[in-house]
Amino acid sequence: MALQKGDKAPDFKLFNTEKKEVSLDDFKGKNLIIHFFPLAFTGVCTTQLCTMRDNIEYYTRLNAEVLGVSIDSIFSLGKFRTEQNYTFDLLSDFNKKMIQDYGVFCENFVFGMNGVAKRAAFVIDQEGVIQYAEVLESAGNLPDFGAIKATLEAL
């Protein structure tokens, strides 16, 4: 079951594309937006993350950091990050623990690929409490970026 507003965000420890371990504790004192996406280099996933990239200064002004999380390897994510000029971390949940902890595990994806992340967005406040949670059943849909902004503005 997916997490909901008011739930304590589960901790995580994943590696970014620079081979550095990143955890929820690294963001204490900041708001955090976590975007889960099925696979790097795909159309809707690229649009999702490029939307965040193109608005990063807005999120920074609201004391918010952005993370992208998928099951891709750190090496694939590194190439994806470089090609798209993302200025935020992409984390590899290769072992699928975080997507299970956050309730965004997609058992049956396209082309027989099983066990990817559902497209989802979470806003976590400075205290580690989820203030916004959106888990999409269709990988073709994008998160509600307006709702994410409104949530951050209210914090």
DOBA-20855 format. One record per residue (C-alpha): residue number from 1; residue in one letter; x, z, y negated. Coordinates in pm, 1 decimal, always signed. Each point is the difference from the previous one (the first is absolute). Example, Ala and Ser with C-alpha at 12.3 -4.5 7.8 and 13.67 -1.06 7.14 Angstrom:
2
resi / resn / east / up / north
1 / a / +1230.0 / +780.0 / +450.0
2 / s / +137.0 / -66.0 / -344.0
END
This chain:
155
resi / resn / east / up / north
1 / m / +0.0 / +0.0 / +0.0
2 / a / +129.5 / -91.1 / -345.3
3 / l / +88.3 / +265.9 / -249.6
4 / q / -236.7 / +67.8 / -288.6
5 / k / +8.7 / +126.2 / -356.6
6 / g / +88.7 / +368.0 / -1.7
7 / d / +205.8 / -11.0 / +320.4
8 / k / +361.2 / +114.3 / -6.1
9 / a / +219.9 / -307.8 / +38.8
10 / p / +197.4 / +5.1 / +325.8
11 / d / +373.4 / +12.4 / -42.4
12 / f / +203.6 / -298.8 / +112.8
13 / k / +363.5 / -89.1 / +45.0
14 / l / +66.7 / -373.4 / +6.3
15 / f / +290.0 / -223.7 / -92.5
16 / n / -6.3 / -235.4 / -296.3
17 / t / +173.1 / -336.2 / -27.2
18 / e / +318.4 / +171.6 / -123.1
19 / k / +12.5 / +198.8 / +328.8
20 / k / -81.1 / +322.3 / -184.8
21 / e / -247.9 / +247.8 / +144.6
22 / v / -299.3 / +56.6 / -226.0
23 / s / -253.9 / +282.0 / +36.0
24 / l / -308.9 / +124.8 / -179.4
25 / d / +206.0 / +289.4 / -139.2
26 / d / +207.4 / -252.5 / -198.1
27 / f / -301.3 / -53.0 / -227.2
28 / k / -80.0 / +360.4 / -95.9
29 / g / -96.2 / +13.0 / -366.8
30 / k / -112.3 / -364.8 / +3.5
31 / n / -314.1 / -181.6 / +96.2
32 / l / +46.5 / -237.7 / +290.8
33 / i / -177.3 / -322.2 / +92.3
34 / i / +48.7 / -103.7 / +361.7
35 / h / -97.3 / -353.3 / +97.2
36 / f / -19.9 / -70.7 / +370.9
37 / f / +11.5 / -366.7 / +99.0
38 / p / -4.9 / -176.7 / +338.9
39 / l / +302.1 / -230.1 / -19.7
40 / a / +261.9 / -119.4 / -245.8
41 / f / +4.9 / -364.0 / -112.1
42 / t / -375.4 / -51.0 / +40.8
43 / g / -225.8 / -119.7 / -279.4
44 / v / -229.3 / +293.9 / -67.3
45 / c / +277.9 / +254.9 / +56.8
46 / t / +215.7 / -179.6 / -254.1
47 / t / -288.4 / -4.8 / -250.5
48 / q / -61.4 / +371.6 / +55.3
49 / l / +358.5 / +98.3 / -70.3
50 / c / +54.6 / -254.0 / -277.9
51 / t / -299.5 / +148.7 / -181.7
52 / m / +176.2 / +336.3 / +8.3
53 / r / +331.4 / -157.3 / -103.4
54 / d / -160.1 / -173.7 / -295.8
55 / n / -152.8 / +327.2 / -123.2
56 / i / +287.1 / +236.1 / +80.1
57 / e / +59.9 / +100.6 / -363.7
58 / y / -363.1 / +110.7 / -27.0
59 / y / +34.9 / +220.5 / +308.3
60 / t / +332.1 / +140.0 / -121.3
61 / r / -165.8 / +108.2 / -328.0
62 / l / -251.2 / +195.0 / +211.5
63 / n / +283.9 / +185.7 / +178.5
64 / a / -66.4 / -195.4 / +319.3
65 / e / +234.3 / -143.8 / +259.8
66 / v / -97.3 / -281.2 / +237.1
67 / l / +83.0 / -44.5 / +368.0
68 / g / -82.3 / -282.5 / +237.5
69 / v / -16.9 / +79.9 / +372.1
70 / s / -19.7 / -232.4 / +300.8
71 / i / +126.5 / -9.4 / +357.5
72 / d / +254.7 / -270.1 / -84.7
73 / s / +367.2 / +85.2 / +47.8
74 / i / +206.0 / +111.9 / -298.5
75 / f / +182.8 / -331.5 / +25.2
76 / s / -314.9 / -213.6 / -27.2
77 / l / -129.7 / +222.6 / -279.3
78 / g / +332.8 / -32.0 / -180.4
79 / k / -25.1 / -378.3 / -1.2
80 / f / -365.5 / +19.6 / -109.5
81 / r / +85.5 / +245.0 / -279.6
82 / t / +283.6 / -219.4 / -127.5
83 / e / -201.1 / -322.9 / +10.3
84 / q / -292.0 / +156.3 / -188.7
85 / n / +209.3 / +209.4 / -243.0
86 / y / -176.5 / +325.4 / +85.7
87 / t / +142.3 / +291.8 / -196.9
88 / f / -158.6 / +264.9 / +221.7
89 / d / +91.9 / +108.2 / +350.8
90 / l / -132.3 / -165.7 / +311.4
91 / l / +6.6 / +233.6 / +299.3
92 / s / +17.9 / -94.2 / +366.4
93 / d / -244.8 / +183.6 / +224.4
94 / f / +141.6 / -185.7 / +298.1
95 / n / -98.0 / +280.8 / +237.9
96 / k / -357.1 / +5.3 / -139.5
97 / k / -13.0 / +374.5 / -64.6
98 / m / -98.4 / -8.1 / -367.0
99 / i / -274.7 / -258.1 / +51.7
100 / q / -145.6 / +224.2 / +268.2
101 / d / +35.1 / +316.0 / -213.4
102 / y / -178.4 / -170.4 / -290.7
103 / g / -271.8 / -148.5 / +222.2
104 / v / +83.5 / -362.6 / -76.0
105 / f / +111.4 / -113.9 / +345.7
106 / c / -147.0 / -343.4 / +79.8
107 / e / -24.2 / -30.1 / +374.8
108 / n / -94.8 / -369.7 / +18.9
109 / f / +142.3 / -235.5 / -258.6
110 / v / +17.0 / -380.7 / -5.5
111 / f / +187.9 / -215.0 / +250.8
112 / g / +10.7 / +285.3 / +250.8
113 / m / +219.1 / +216.9 / -223.7
114 / n / -107.1 / +356.7 / +60.0
115 / g / +93.0 / +317.3 / -182.1
116 / v / +57.7 / -105.6 / -360.6
117 / a / -113.1 / +183.8 / -312.2
118 / k / -344.0 / -65.0 / -139.4
119 / r / +7.3 / -97.5 / -364.6
120 / a / -45.1 / +327.5 / -186.1
121 / a / +81.1 / +182.1 / -322.5
122 / f / +39.8 / +371.2 / -68.1
123 / v / +62.3 / +187.0 / -323.6
124 / i / +167.7 / +335.6 / +51.3
125 / d / +26.9 / +243.5 / -289.3
126 / q / +299.7 / +209.4 / -101.7
127 / e / -112.4 / +279.3 / +233.1
128 / g / -14.6 / -225.6 / +306.1
129 / v / -379.8 / -27.4 / +10.2
130 / i / -171.1 / -333.1 / +58.7
131 / q / -205.6 / -98.3 / -303.8
132 / y / -93.1 / -351.2 / +110.5
133 / a / -23.8 / -153.3 / +345.8
134 / e / -103.0 / -353.7 / +88.0
135 / v / +38.0 / -146.4 / +348.2
136 / l / -111.7 / -359.6 / +37.6
137 / e / -140.0 / -129.3 / +326.2
138 / s / +70.7 / -362.4 / -93.1
139 / a / +365.0 / -89.6 / -54.8
140 / g / -122.9 / -280.2 / -226.4
141 / n / -122.4 / +245.1 / -263.9
142 / l / +207.6 / +165.2 / -270.6
143 / p / -15.9 / +363.5 / -110.4
144 / d / -200.3 / +85.6 / -312.0
145 / f / +281.0 / +4.2 / -256.9
146 / g / -243.2 / +106.6 / -273.3
147 / a / -98.2 / +309.0 / +197.8
148 / i / +367.9 / +83.4 / +58.8
149 / k / +67.4 / -21.0 / -373.9
150 / a / -307.4 / +206.8 / -85.0
151 / t / +106.3 / +268.5 / +248.1
152 / l / +347.2 / +20.8 / -151.0
153 / e / -134.2 / +11.4 / -355.1
154 / a / -220.3 / +296.1 / +95.3
155 / l / +292.3 / +205.8 / +135.7
END
